[in-house]
Structure formats: C-alpha cells, structure tokens
Amino acid sequence: MDRTLAVGIVAVVLLGAMAIGAAFVVTDPLGGDDVEEMETFEDSESFASYVQRGSAGGGFAGGAGARAGAADVETETASADAGGDGGSDGGAGGQSTGPSRVGTTNVQVEGVDEPDLVKTDGSHFYYAPHGQSFPRPEPEPAGDERPGRRGTTHVVDVSEPADPALVGEINASGRQLLVDDTLVVFTHDGLVGYDVSDPSDPTREWERERNGTLVAARATSGQVYLVVQVPVTRSPECPVEPMDDTSVACGDIYHPRESVPVDGTYVAMSLDPERGAVTDSVGFVGTRRNTAVYVSGESLYVTYTEPFDSGEAYTEALLTSGDVPEHVKDRLREVNSYDLSSRAHLIETGATLENWLDTLNRTERERVSRNLSTDIETYIGNNSRNFTTTGIVRVSIGDGLAVEAHGTVPGRPLNQFSLDEYDGHLRIATTVPGAGGDSENDLYTLDADSLDRVGSVQGMGEEQQIFAVRYVEDTAYLVTFRRVDPFHVVDLSDPADPVEQGVLELPGFSSYLHPVDDDHVLGIGEEDGQVKAVLFDVSDPANPAVADDRILEERWSAVSESHHAFTIDRRHGVFFLPAGESGVVMDHTNGSLSVEASIATEGPAQRARYVDDYLYVFADGGITVLNETTWEETTRLDLG
C-alpha cells in the first residue's frame, strides 16, 4: 500500500472528526452525577505530576492569554438591582448629611458589592472615566499642574444634588470598591488603597502588585474577596504567588482526585481593605476556559470548563463502529488504559488506525474512511453532554476561606449570571455544543453544600445558545439565540424537577435581563444591528408575551458589555442605558416603554446614578445633571 495515502486517510478521518469536536469544549472524566472529592497536593512534585497527567489537551495556555498583569475584573452581563433604590455602595459610614437617596452600583447579589467606575459614600461620587489606567507615582505634581485625565479618579460632592462640585482627585484609576473609609482601586497590575475619610483629601495607604489575572472581586461584610488566576508552566512549582507577599503552599492547593486538564491555578483571597493585608487564601487547579465567579452571602463559586479530549472521544467512537475489526478494537482498548495526555492519546489512536488501514486495498480504505467519519460524527452528536463539562468549586467565605465542594455539570456557562444560589440550591444554566451547530441548553439544580446534582431541564433552544440568564427566586428566565430570540420561563419551585413553563419567540436577541416589577422583565439587546429594549409580560409564566418594545437608532450599548452600565430608578419608573455616544432614559411603567430623554454627553456615556430627584450621567469628559421631574438639564460639571 502507498504509505502516503494511508497517512492521508488517517488524517481525513481524525482531522474531520476533530472539526466535529471543535464545537465541543470539554470532556467529563466522571461521566455521572456524583460529587467529586478533592484533596490537596503534598509537594511540588505531586503538583507537577498531576498537571502533566492532565495537560489541557492542546498543550499549556501559559503564554498568550495568560498575561500576568491582565487588567480586567470580569465584566459580565445582566444583574439584579440590589440596592438600586437608595443607600450607598458601602462607603464612609454616617458622614452623609446631604441627599436622602443616591443610586448605587447595579450588582447581582444584594449586600455583595462589585467593582465599578463609579462609587458613592452617600454624599460623594468617586468616578474613574478611564477604568483601566495606570496609577501615577506619588506625590502629586507641584504647583498648578492639573493631573491628566488618564490615571485620575474624580471626587464629586453631591450634597447639593442640583449643583455638584469637584472637590478632590485621586492619583489612580480603575474599577473600584468602597468599603467604609477605604477606596480600593483595581489598576492594570495591582490594587491601591486610599483613605477617603476626608473625601477632599484622599491619602494613599497601601499598594499591592498582582502576579496573575484578576477574574473577580467582591466586597461584603467589610472584607474584599479576590479570585486570581495564575497560569501554570510545564514544570509547575508551589508555593503559588498570586500577589506580592502572598503565597499559597502545596497543602493549600486543591485538586479533584480524578485527573482533570490543568492550565491554571485559581487563588481565592480575603483582603482587609483598610490595611491591604491578605488575611486568608486557598487555591485549586482548573482550566482558564469559561471562568465564571458567583458570590452569595456565604460562598464563592468558581467554574472552569475542560478542553475537548479528542483522543478519548475518537477512541470511544471507533469502538462503537461496525467497520473496525475486533483485534483493532482490542488495541484501542489497550491505548485507552494508558495514562496519556489527550494529544498522546490521539497520536496512538491514529497510529493504530493507520496500521490497520495499511492492510486494506484502496477501494476498501476509501469506503471505511467515509464510514468512520460518519460513525465519529454520530457518536459525538449522541454523546454531547459527555464531552462538554464544567467543573464548579465552592469556597466558603466569612470566617476564613475553605474549599468545601466540587461538582460538574454538562455544558458551559455564559457568565456569572448563569449561576444563582437560592433556598439551599445552586442553579446553573449551560449551553451544550453539538456537532454542526446542533447545540442545546440546559438548566441544572445542585445541592448548594455538596454540589451534588438534584434535578435538571434539558434541551431548551435547540440549535441556539444562551445569551442571557436571570433568576428571580424560584423562576428562571433565559434568552437563547441563533436566528430568533426565544425567551424561556423555567419553574424551579421543585429543585428535583425543574419545568420549562413557557417559550416566546421574537426577532433579535436580549443579552441583559432585569425584572422591573412582579409581572414584567426587561430585556436589552439588539435587532438588526440596532439597540433594542423589550418589556416581557411574565404574569402568566406558561404564556410569556411582549408587552412593548423599542428599537433605538443607536447601534451599540455599553450594557452589552457590563451590567454596571444599566441603572433603574424605581421612584420615577425609568431606566437608563448608554447608547452610542449618548444616554437614553426610558419609562417602563404601565406595561409600555417610552423615551423620556436623550442626553448628549462629552464623549460616550458610561454610567448614570440618581441623587434625590436628579439624574447624573457620567461621560468621559464630565457629568450631566438632569431634573427627573422635567428631564431638563440643570448643569454640567467639566472634568477636564
């Protein structure tokens, strides 16, 4: 036989199958619903051995995409309006004698704050127009030199709501958390803490450098919680050092007993915001794919998605084929028993297939290769949930940090809002990719303590993927999309038996969902490339309907990138969204939508906050203030 031809046939069969498998992301080493136990490494040698056994299929991702100074605190879509009707972001206690209500950051869980460009103590706003900038060295420039726009956080006094005043500036810029009298600024490569007990004279108290990617940060109960992702090398060692002066020993790094692919170590840390000191830390291994972080009042959940194990998948597919003789299957079973990486497994499978095809004549080889490609495609299509699995790790917070549980679900989550904890159960919505785009969408309920699966509803939105998720107590709302926008209502009142109650199809899609009252959920997204707002009537869960919708002329909204860009003011029955280069205020009352005001701003609108009966619209160049009773502009504050 022509060996070149034989090699070509093997390549066609396996590479063709790989094209099918490219739609998949992971493999499930458990293959069932049992909670996987976790244990810690003993030393660097056991750490390296575990990583090398499960080396993420296509090699290590410790290079591109693993920037040690990555600037993002995660930006994810859709949230609840927790605290949006008054109060503050958790700032300087008791010092406010001004407004009776001030809008705060739109967060997912009430009482769990998230970093954003605008924070408030109730009488001041701290605003960083350029949230990913570098801090400049102290001290401030001498004389009358005004700090530049980049690298500056502006302190704005709003004690007179109609007439705000710039009273101070902070020489750092980034997303922020305000905890009591400390403003924590997340810069491109670290954290800076400022004492803002005197907002007009902030003082830098501490600074920490970060050695990995900051994937999440939260503040609750006076503590800041961080999740940092540190890439692993081919010869990883511990301790792992996520930040300066912080290391995590081998005995504090957890892993599932069953080997999983690894290209990163996650380190969860608690930090005292006043001193900048890390008070506790714990680590665990995983991949850097589809990382979503959800934080409830008592637990921190981190997801990671495993890479598609082509070697194992194709071997299993070939074992089901009627064209493969038994002696070849025996060799494939032997290969399956080896402790190999996915790449090595695929090479051995290819060599076994090549040796067999080498014995066939040309006509038979061509017939067999066609059949094998079909068999692999069929097998993977029928077993998609076995090849797409997301791991979930639960870390308890409060009195120290501890890895408490690990579980798995089929599919991959969209973002942090794919997860929700309610009444003792964790709910997670996932998309399960399929061959040729035949994806499906599932929702799983798990015991929040053990992460053991309790129930599920599967197969929603066939040939589509999830674009938005929103939970309201024991109801879930999902948007899936490919050509149309199905809006799904799922009853979760019985966690063991979730039920899809109703589905509504409409043009376009929503990437953000927000409840506005008991009977209506707002969706923000697009239709034909233009910003779209749609008000869903969910009073009858079995028959959701469109109460009203509006398509704006603008072609982009910052809400599609961050739920923090959305603001709702329930007193006045309106919501705000940045749209294009301006901002739009819309009324959502009486089951209808109407535009109340379009605000031209100096540079793209970034955020909005209400202060008593005034709406502050934050843009790159300044703040525009509107009277919410007339929607007339009252003043503009230039920020230079």
C-alpha positions in Angstrom: 0.0 0.0 0.0 1.1 3.6 -0.6 2.0 4.8 2.9 1.4 8.4 2.0 -2.1 7.6 1.0 -2.6 5.6 4.3 -1.4 8.5 6.3 -3.7 10.8 4.4 -6.7 8.6 5.0 -6.0 8.6 8.8 -5.7 12.4 8.7 -9.0 12.7 6.9 -10.8 10.5 9.4 -9.3 12.0 12.6 -9.0 15.6 11.5 -12.5 15.5 10.0 -13.7 14.3 13.4 -11.7 17.0 15.1 -13.6 19.5 13.1 -16.8 18.0 14.6 -15.2 18.1 18.0 -14.2 21.7 17.7 -17.7 22.6 18.6 -17.1 21.0 21.9 -15.1 22.3 24.8 -14.5 19.6 27.3 -14.7 16.0 28.4 -16.3 14.7 31.5 -13.9 12.4 33.4 -16.7 11.5 35.8 -19.5 10.5 33.5 -22.1 10.8 36.2 -23.8 12.9 38.9 -21.5 12.0 41.9 -19.8 14.8 43.6 -16.1 14.5 43.1 -13.9 14.6 46.2 -11.0 17.0 46.4 -7.7 16.8 48.1 -4.5 18.9 48.4 -1.1 18.4 46.9 1.6 17.1 49.1 4.6 18.9 47.4 5.7 20.5 44.1 6.4 17.0 42.7 2.9 15.8 43.1 1.6 19.2 41.8 3.7 18.8 38.7 2.8 15.2 38.1 -0.9 16.0 38.4 -0.6 18.9 35.9 1.4 16.8 33.4 -1.1 13.9 33.5 -4.0 16.2 32.6 -2.2 18.7 30.5 -5.1 20.5 28.9 -5.3 18.5 25.6 -3.7 21.0 23.3 -0.7 21.9 25.5 -0.4 24.6 28.1 -2.0 28.0 27.8 0.6 29.7 30.0 1.6 32.0 27.1 -0.9 34.0 25.1 -3.9 35.0 27.0 -2.2 34.4 30.4 -0.9 37.9 30.9 0.4 38.3 34.4 -0.8 41.8 34.5 -4.2 41.4 32.8 -6.4 44.4 33.7 -9.8 43.0 33.8 -12.0 42.5 36.8 -14.6 40.3 35.0 -17.2 42.2 33.0 -20.4 40.1 32.7 -23.9 40.6 31.7 -27.2 41.1 33.5 -27.9 41.7 37.1 -30.4 42.5 39.8 -30.9 46.0 41.1 -29.7 45.2 44.5 -29.6 48.4 46.5 -30.6 50.5 43.4 -33.4 52.3 45.3 -31.2 54.1 47.8 -28.4 53.6 50.2 -24.7 53.7 49.2 -22.0 51.4 47.9 -20.8 50.8 51.5 -18.9 53.9 52.0 -18.0 56.3 54.8 -20.5 55.5 57.5 -22.6 58.2 58.9 -20.9 61.2 57.3 -23.6 61.9 54.7 -25.9 64.8 55.6 -26.9 65.5 52.0 -29.2 63.5 49.7 -31.8 61.2 51.1 -31.2 58.7 48.3 -28.3 58.0 46.0 -28.1 55.3 43.3 -25.5 52.6 43.7 -23.8 50.0 41.5 -26.1 47.6 39.8 -24.9 44.3 41.3 -26.0 40.7 41.2 -26.5 39.9 44.9 -27.8 42.3 47.5 -25.1 43.0 50.0 -22.3 41.8 47.8 -20.7 44.8 46.0 -18.8 44.6 42.7 -16.0 46.9 41.3 -17.2 49.6 39.0 -16.2 53.0 37.6 -18.5 54.9 40.0 -18.8 54.5 43.7 -20.6 56.6 46.3 -20.5 57.1 50.1 -23.9 58.8 50.0 -22.7 62.4 49.6 -19.8 61.9 47.1 -19.1 60.1 43.9 -15.8 58.6 43.1 -15.6 58.4 39.3 -12.8 57.0 37.1 -13.6 57.8 33.5 -10.8 55.6 32.2 -11.2 52.5 34.3 -8.1 50.6 33.1 -5.5 53.2 33.5 -2.1 53.2 35.3 -1.6 54.8 38.7 1.0 57.6 38.5 3.7 57.8 41.1 3.2 60.0 44.2 3.4 62.8 45.1 1.0 64.8 43.0 2.5 67.3 40.5 3.6 70.5 42.2 2.2 73.9 41.5 -0.9 74.5 39.4 -0.3 71.5 37.2 -3.5 69.6 36.9 -3.3 65.7 36.7 -4.2 64.4 33.3 -7.5 62.7 32.6 -5.9 59.3 32.4 -4.9 57.8 35.7 -7.3 60.1 37.7 -10.3 59.3 39.9 -12.5 62.4 40.5 -14.2 63.1 43.8 -17.5 64.9 43.3 -19.5 66.4 46.2 -23.3 65.9 45.6 -24.6 67.2 48.9 -26.4 69.8 46.8 -27.9 67.5 44.2 -28.6 70.2 41.6 -25.1 71.7 41.9 -22.3 69.1 42.2 -18.8 70.2 42.8 -15.4 68.6 42.1 -13.6 68.6 45.5 -10.7 66.2 45.0 -8.8 63.9 42.8 -7.1 60.5 43.3 -3.9 59.7 41.5 -5.0 56.3 40.3 -7.7 55.0 38.1 -9.5 51.7 37.7 -12.7 49.9 38.8 -13.2 50.5 42.5 -14.7 49.1 45.7 -15.6 51.4 48.5 -15.6 49.8 52.0 -16.2 52.1 54.9 -13.5 54.8 54.6 -11.3 52.9 52.1 -11.5 53.2 48.4 -9.8 50.1 46.7 -8.8 50.9 43.1 -8.0 48.0 40.8 -5.2 49.0 38.4 -3.8 47.2 35.5 -1.4 45.1 37.6 -2.5 45.5 41.2 -4.6 47.2 43.9 -4.2 50.6 45.6 -6.0 51.6 48.9 -7.0 55.2 49.7 -8.2 56.6 52.9 -11.2 58.7 52.0 -12.4 59.6 55.4 -11.8 63.2 54.2 -13.1 62.9 50.6 -11.5 66.2 49.6 -8.1 65.0 50.8 -7.7 61.2 49.9 -4.4 59.6 51.1 -2.8 56.6 49.6 -2.4 54.0 52.4 -1.1 50.9 50.7 -0.4 49.3 47.3 -0.2 45.6 46.2 1.1 44.1 43.0 -0.7 41.2 41.3 1.1 38.3 39.6 -1.9 36.8 37.8 -5.2 37.7 36.1 -7.8 39.1 38.4 -11.0 37.3 37.3 -13.3 38.5 40.1 -13.5 40.8 43.1 -16.3 41.4 45.6 -16.9 43.2 48.9 -19.2 42.0 51.6 -19.2 42.2 55.4 -16.3 44.6 55.5 -13.9 42.3 53.5 -12.7 42.3 49.9 -12.6 38.9 48.2 -10.4 38.3 45.2 -10.1 35.4 42.7 -6.8 35.5 40.8 -5.9 33.1 38.1 -2.2 32.1 37.8 -1.1 30.2 34.7 0.9 27.0 35.2 4.1 26.1 33.4 5.1 22.6 32.1 7.0 22.2 35.4 4.8 23.9 37.9 6.0 24.5 41.5 4.4 25.7 44.6 4.0 27.8 46.6 1.9 29.8 44.0 2.3 33.6 44.4 -0.8 35.5 43.2 0.3 38.8 44.7 3.4 40.3 46.3 3.9 39.0 49.9 1.2 36.3 49.3 2.0 32.7 48.6 -0.1 29.5 48.6 1.6 26.4 49.8 1.0 22.9 48.1 -1.1 21.9 51.1 -3.5 24.8 50.4 -4.0 23.9 46.7 -6.8 21.6 46.0 -7.5 19.3 43.0 -10.1 16.7 42.1 -9.0 13.1 42.9 -9.8 12.2 39.3 -7.2 13.8 37.0 -8.6 16.8 35.1 -6.8 19.0 32.5 -5.0 21.9 34.1 -3.6 25.1 32.7 -4.2 27.4 35.7 -4.3 27.7 39.4 -7.1 29.7 41.0 -6.4 31.5 44.3 -9.2 32.9 46.3 -8.1 35.5 48.8 -9.7 37.7 51.5 -8.2 41.1 52.0 -8.6 43.7 54.8 -9.4 46.8 52.8 -8.1 49.2 55.5 -4.6 47.7 55.7 -4.4 46.0 52.3 -3.3 42.7 54.0 -4.4 39.3 52.7 -6.0 37.6 55.7 -6.5 34.2 54.2 -6.1 32.4 50.9 -6.8 29.0 49.3 -6.1 27.6 45.8 -7.3 25.0 43.4 -6.5 23.9 39.9 -8.6 24.0 36.7 -8.6 25.4 33.3 -8.9 29.1 32.2 -11.9 28.4 30.0 -15.4 29.8 30.7 -14.4 31.0 34.1 -17.5 32.5 35.9 -17.5 33.6 39.5 -20.7 33.9 41.6 -20.6 35.1 45.2 -23.5 34.7 47.6 -23.5 35.9 51.2 -21.7 32.7 52.4 -20.0 31.1 49.4 -17.9 31.9 46.4 -18.4 29.6 43.3 -15.9 29.4 40.5 -16.4 27.5 37.3 -14.0 26.2 34.7 -14.5 24.3 31.5 -12.3 21.4 30.4 -10.8 21.1 26.9 -12.3 18.6 24.5 -10.4 15.3 24.9 -10.2 14.3 21.2 -8.1 11.2 21.9 -10.5 9.6 24.3 -13.6 10.7 22.3 -12.4 9.4 19.0 -11.3 6.1 20.5 -14.7 5.6 22.1 -16.3 6.4 18.8 -14.2 3.9 16.9 -15.0 1.2 19.5 -18.7 1.6 18.5 -18.1 1.3 14.8 -19.1 -1.9 13.0 -16.3 -1.4 10.4 -13.5 -1.7 13.0 -12.4 -5.3 13.5 -12.2 -6.8 17.0 -8.4 -7.1 17.0 -8.1 -3.3 16.3 -10.6 -2.6 19.0 -8.5 -4.6 21.4 -5.6 -2.4 20.7 -7.7 0.8 21.1 -8.9 -0.5 24.5 -5.3 -1.0 25.4 -4.5 2.6 24.4 -7.5 3.7 26.4 -6.0 2.1 29.5 -2.8 4.1 29.3 -2.3 7.3 31.3 -1.8 9.6 28.4 -2.4 13.2 27.6 -5.1 13.9 25.0 -2.5 14.7 22.4 -0.6 11.5 23.0 -3.8 9.5 23.1 -4.8 10.9 19.7 -1.4 10.0 18.2 -1.6 6.4 19.5 -5.2 6.1 18.2 -4.1 7.5 14.8 -1.1 5.1 14.6 -3.4 2.1 15.4 -5.9 3.2 12.7 -3.1 3.8 10.2 -1.6 0.3 10.8 -5.0 -1.3 10.1 -5.9 0.8 7.1 -2.4 -0.1 5.7 -3.7 -3.7 5.2 -6.7 -2.7 3.1 -6.9 -2.2 -0.6 -7.6 1.3 -2.0 -11.3 0.9 -2.6 -11.9 -0.6 0.9 -9.8 2.0 2.5 -11.9 4.8 1.0 -15.2 3.1 1.9 -14.0 2.5 5.5 -12.7 6.1 5.9 -16.1 7.5 4.9 -17.9 5.2 7.3 -15.6 6.0 10.2 -16.1 9.8 9.7 -19.8 9.3 9.8 -19.6 7.0 12.9 -17.5 9.5 14.8 -19.8 12.4 13.9 -22.9 10.3 15.0 -21.2 9.1 18.2 -20.1 12.6 19.3 -23.5 14.1 18.4 -25.3 11.4 20.5 -23.0 11.9 23.5 -22.6 15.7 23.5 -23.2 16.0 27.3 -20.4 13.6 28.0 -17.9 15.8 26.1 -18.9 19.2 27.4 -18.4 19.5 31.2 -17.9 22.4 33.5 -16.4 22.0 37.0 -17.7 24.1 39.9 -15.7 24.7 43.0 -17.4 26.1 46.2 -15.3 28.1 48.6 -16.9 29.1 51.9 -16.2 32.7 52.9 -16.7 34.6 56.2 -14.6 33.1 59.0 -11.7 32.2 56.8 -11.7 30.6 53.3 -12.1 26.8 52.7 -12.7 24.7 49.6 -15.8 22.9 50.5 -17.1 21.1 47.4 -16.6 20.3 43.8 -19.2 19.3 41.2 -19.7 19.0 37.5 -22.5 19.8 35.0 -22.7 19.2 31.3 -22.2 22.3 29.1 -20.6 25.6 29.6 -22.0 28.7 31.4 -22.3 32.1 29.8 -21.2 34.3 32.7 -21.7 34.9 36.5 -25.4 35.3 36.0 -25.7 31.7 34.7 -25.4 30.8 38.4 -27.6 31.6 41.4 -28.0 30.3 44.9 -31.5 30.2 46.4 -33.1 28.2 49.3 -30.2 25.8 49.7 -29.7 25.1 46.0 -27.3 26.3 43.3 -28.8 26.7 39.9 -26.7 26.9 36.7 -27.7 27.3 33.1 -25.4 26.0 30.4 -25.1 25.6 26.6 -24.2 22.2 25.4 -22.5 22.5 22.0 -23.2 19.9 19.4 -21.9 18.7 16.0 -22.7 21.0 13.2 -24.1 23.7 15.5 -26.8 21.5 16.9 -26.4 22.9 20.4 -28.9 22.7 23.2 -29.3 24.5 26.5 -29.8 23.0 30.0 -30.5 24.2 33.5 -29.3 22.2 36.5 -30.1 22.4 40.2 -27.5 21.3 42.7 -27.3 20.9 46.4 -25.5 24.1 47.5 -23.5 22.4 50.2 -22.3 19.3 48.3 -22.8 20.4 44.7 -24.4 17.1 44.0 -26.9 17.3 41.1 -30.5 17.4 42.2 -32.6 18.0 39.0 -32.4 19.4 35.5 -34.4 20.6 32.5 -32.6 19.8 29.2 -32.8 20.5 25.5 -34.1 24.1 25.5 -33.5 26.2 22.5 -32.2 23.6 20.1 -29.5 24.9 17.6 -29.1 28.0 19.8 -27.0 29.2 22.7 -27.7 31.1 25.8 -27.4 34.9 25.5 -28.8 35.9 28.9 -30.0 34.4 32.2 -31.9 35.9 35.1 -33.2 34.2 38.3 -36.0 35.7 40.4 -36.5 33.4 43.4 -37.8 30.1 42.1 -38.2 31.2 38.5 -35.5 31.4 35.8 -35.7 33.5 32.6 -33.4 32.5 29.8 -32.8 34.0 26.3 -31.3 31.7 23.7 -30.5 32.9 20.2 -29.4 31.9 16.7 -31.8 33.3 14.2 -34.7 34.3 16.6 -34.8 35.2 20.3 -36.7 32.6 22.3 -37.5 33.8 25.8 -37.8 30.8 28.2 -39.6 30.7 31.6 -38.5 27.8 33.9 -40.2 26.9 37.1 -37.7 26.0 39.8 -40.0 25.6 42.7 -39.3 21.9 42.9 -35.5 21.7 42.5 -35.7 18.0 41.8 -38.0 18.6 38.9 -37.5 21.9 37.1 -40.0 22.6 34.4 -39.9 24.8 31.3 -43.3 26.5 31.6 -43.4 28.8 28.6 -41.5 29.9 25.5 -41.8 33.1 23.4 -40.1 33.7 20.1 -39.4 37.2 18.8 -36.9 38.8 16.5 -33.5 40.0 17.7 -32.0 39.0 21.0 -31.6 40.2 24.6 -28.2 40.0 26.3 -29.4 41.6 29.5 -32.5 40.8 31.6 -33.8 42.9 34.5 -37.0 42.5 36.5 -39.0 45.7 36.8 -42.0 44.5 38.7 -43.8 41.3 39.6 -45.2 40.9 36.1 -42.5 42.3 33.8 -38.9 41.6 32.9 -36.9 44.0 30.8 -34.6 42.8 28.1 -31.8 44.9 26.5 -30.2 43.7 23.3 -30.2 44.1 19.6 -32.3 43.7 16.5 -30.9 44.1 13.0 -27.8 45.7 14.5 -29.7 48.4 16.5 -30.2 48.7 20.2 -33.4 47.1 21.3 -35.4 47.3 24.6 -38.2 44.8 25.1 -40.7 44.5 28.0 -41.7 40.9 28.7 -45.1 40.3 30.4 -44.5 37.2 32.6 -47.7 37.4 34.6 -48.7 34.1 33.0 -45.5 32.0 33.1 -46.9 29.5 30.6 -47.6 32.2 28.1 -45.0 35.0 28.3 -45.7 37.9 25.9 -44.2 41.1 24.6 -45.8 44.0 26.4 -43.9 46.5 24.4 -40.6 47.1 22.7 -38.5 49.9 21.3 -35.7 49.9 18.7 -33.3 52.8 19.0 -31.3 54.4 16.2 -28.0 53.7 18.1 -26.1 50.5 17.1 -24.4 49.8 20.4 -24.9 50.0 24.1 -22.4 49.5 26.9 -25.0 47.3 28.6 -24.0 44.6 26.2 -20.5 44.6 27.9 -21.3 45.3 31.5 -24.5 45.2 33.6 -23.0 48.0 35.6 -23.8 50.4 32.7 -27.6 49.9 33.5 -29.4 51.9 36.1 -33.0 51.8 37.2 -34.8 54.4 39.2 -38.0 52.9 40.6 -39.2 56.1 42.2 -39.6 57.7 38.7 -40.3 54.5 36.8 -37.4 54.9 34.5 -34.2 53.2 33.5 -31.0 54.5 31.9 -28.7 52.9 29.3 -25.8 54.2 27.4 -26.5 54.1 23.7 -23.9 55.0 21.1 -22.3 58.3 22.0 -25.2 59.4 24.3 -27.5 58.2 27.0 -31.2 57.3 26.9 -33.8 57.4 29.7 -36.8 55.2 29.2 -40.1 54.9 31.1 -41.2 51.3 31.8 -44.4 51.9 33.7 -47.9 50.7 32.7 -46.6 47.9 30.6 -45.1 50.2 28.0 -41.8 51.7 27.0 -41.3 55.3 26.0 -38.2 57.5 25.7 -38.2 60.3 28.3 -34.9 61.9 27.4 -31.8 61.5 25.2 -28.7 63.0 26.7 -25.9 64.3 24.6 -22.6 63.9 26.5 -19.0 64.9 26.2 -17.7 61.5 24.9 -19.6 58.3 25.3 -21.9 58.0 28.3 -20.5 55.5 30.8 -22.9 55.3 33.8 -25.8 57.0 35.5 -26.8 57.5 39.1 -29.8 59.2 40.7 -29.4 61.7 43.5 -32.7 62.5 45.1 -34.7 63.7 42.1 -31.8 64.3 39.8 -30.1 62.0 37.4 -26.3 62.2 37.0 -25.0 60.9 33.6 -21.2 60.2 33.7 -19.3 60.5 30.5 -15.6 60.7 29.6 -15.5 64.5 29.7 -17.8 65.3 32.6 -21.1 64.8 34.3 -24.5 66.0 33.0 -27.2 66.5 35.6 -30.9 66.3 34.7 -34.0 67.2 36.8 -36.1 63.9 36.8 -39.4 65.8 37.2 -38.9 67.7 34.0 -36.0 65.9 32.3 -34.4 69.3 31.7 -30.6 69.6 32.0 -29.7 71.6 35.1 -25.9 71.7 35.0 -22.8 70.1 33.5 -19.6 69.5 35.5 -16.5 69.6 33.4 -13.9 67.0 34.5 -11.2 68.3 32.1 
